[in-house]
Amino acid sequence: MSKRSWPFVLGGLLVALLLAGVVSNYASAHPDGLDSSLLKGCTVNADDEITGGTCPAQQAKEHELADSPLADYGVRGVGNGFLSTGLSGVLGVLLTFAVGGGLFWLTRRRGPTTGSATGSATGPATGPAGSRSEPAADERPARAAGTR
C-alpha cells in the first residue's frame, strides 16, 4: 500500500470505531422488519413479551451462541449497558479490520512490479507482455485493404 493511502485507511477505521463505539448506542430499540413480521398475530406487552395469539415468533429457540462473550450486542461481564454496547461494536470493528487486512495482506502482489506507474514518454506505448498498442507498419495496409 502506498504511503498516500494510509491516512485514508486510518481515517476510515477511526470513523468506523466512532460509529460502532458511540453512535450504535443510539440505534432504535424497536423491532426491525423481520422481528415485527414474526410477531404478526400475537399480542405483546411493553417488554415485547408475547402475551397471547399465535405467531411464528412463538416457536423461536435460544441461539446456540447466546452465551458467547459478545452475544446480544454487548460484552458479557460489563455491567454498564452503554459501555457494553460500545465495547462490543469497537471489538467487532477491530476484528473485521484485522481479518480483512489479513486477507488483503495474503493476496497482495509480491515481487517487484514491472514498468513504471506513469509510463515512459520517450518509448512506444506497450500493452500486456510488451506488445505494442499500435499495429506495426506492415499490418496497416492489410487492415486498410480489408475495410474497403
SVG drawing of the C-alpha trace seen along z (x, -y; Angstrom):
<svg xmlns="http://www.w3.org/2000/svg" viewBox="-55 -12 68 36">
<polyline fill="none" stroke="black" stroke-width="0.4" points="0.0,0.0 1.3,-3.4 2.1,-5.9 -0.6,-8.2 -3.4,-5.7 -2.6,-5.2 -4.3,-8.3 -7.5,-7.3 -7.5,-3.8 -6.8,-5.1 -9.5,-7.8 -12.0,-5.2 -11.1,-3.0 -11.4,-5.9 -14.9,-6.8 -16.0,-3.1 -14.7,-2.9 -16.6,-6.1 -19.8,-4.9 -19.6,-1.4 -18.5,-2.7 -20.7,-5.7 -23.4,-6.0 -24.5,-2.4 -25.9,-3.1 -28.5,-5.4 -29.9,-2.8 -33.6,-2.1 -34.8,0.4 -37.9,1.1 -38.1,4.4 -36.9,4.3 -39.0,5.6 -38.1,9.3 -38.9,9.2 -42.2,7.3 -43.3,9.6 -42.7,12.7 -44.9,11.1 -47.9,10.6 -50.9,12.5 -49.6,12.2 -50.2,9.6 -47.1,8.3 -46.7,6.2 -44.4,3.3 -41.4,5.6 -42.0,7.2 -43.1,10.4 -45.8,12.4 -49.0,12.4 -51.5,14.0 -52.4,15.1 -50.4,17.2 -47.4,16.2 -44.2,17.6 -42.1,16.0 -43.6,18.4 -41.5,21.2 -38.2,19.3 -35.5,21.0 -32.4,19.6 -29.5,19.2 -26.6,21.7 -24.2,18.8 -26.4,16.9 -23.9,17.3 -20.9,16.2 -18.9,13.2 -20.3,10.8 -23.9,12.0 -26.9,9.6 -24.9,6.6 -22.9,6.4 -19.9,7.7 -20.7,10.3 -19.5,9.2 -19.7,5.4 -22.5,4.0 -22.9,0.6 -25.1,1.1 -23.7,-1.9 -20.1,-0.8 -21.0,2.8 -22.7,2.0 -19.9,-0.4 -17.2,2.0 -18.9,4.8 -19.0,2.5 -15.4,1.5 -14.3,5.1 -16.4,6.1 -14.8,3.3 -11.3,4.2 -11.9,7.9 -13.3,7.2 -10.5,4.8 -7.9,7.4 -9.5,10.2 -9.9,8.0 -6.4,6.6 -5.0,10.1 -6.8,11.3 -5.6,8.3 -2.1,9.0 -2.3,12.7 -3.5,11.8 -1.2,8.9 1.0,8.8 4.5,9.9 7.8,9.1 8.9,6.1 6.5,4.5 7.5,4.3 7.4,1.0 6.8,-2.4 3.4,-3.7 3.5,-6.7 4.9,-5.1 7.7,-6.4 7.2,-9.5 10.1,-8.6 9.4,-5.0 6.5,-3.4 3.3,-2.5 3.2,1.1 0.4,3.4 0.5,6.7 3.6,8.8 5.4,6.0 3.2,6.0 2.8,2.7 -0.6,0.9 -0.5,-0.3 -0.2,2.1 3.1,2.5 3.7,0.7 3.3,3.9 -0.1,4.6 -1.7,1.2 -2.1,1.9 -3.6,5.3 -6.2,3.7 -6.9,0.9 -7.3,3.4 -9.8,5.5 -12.0,2.5 -12.7,1.4"/>
</svg>
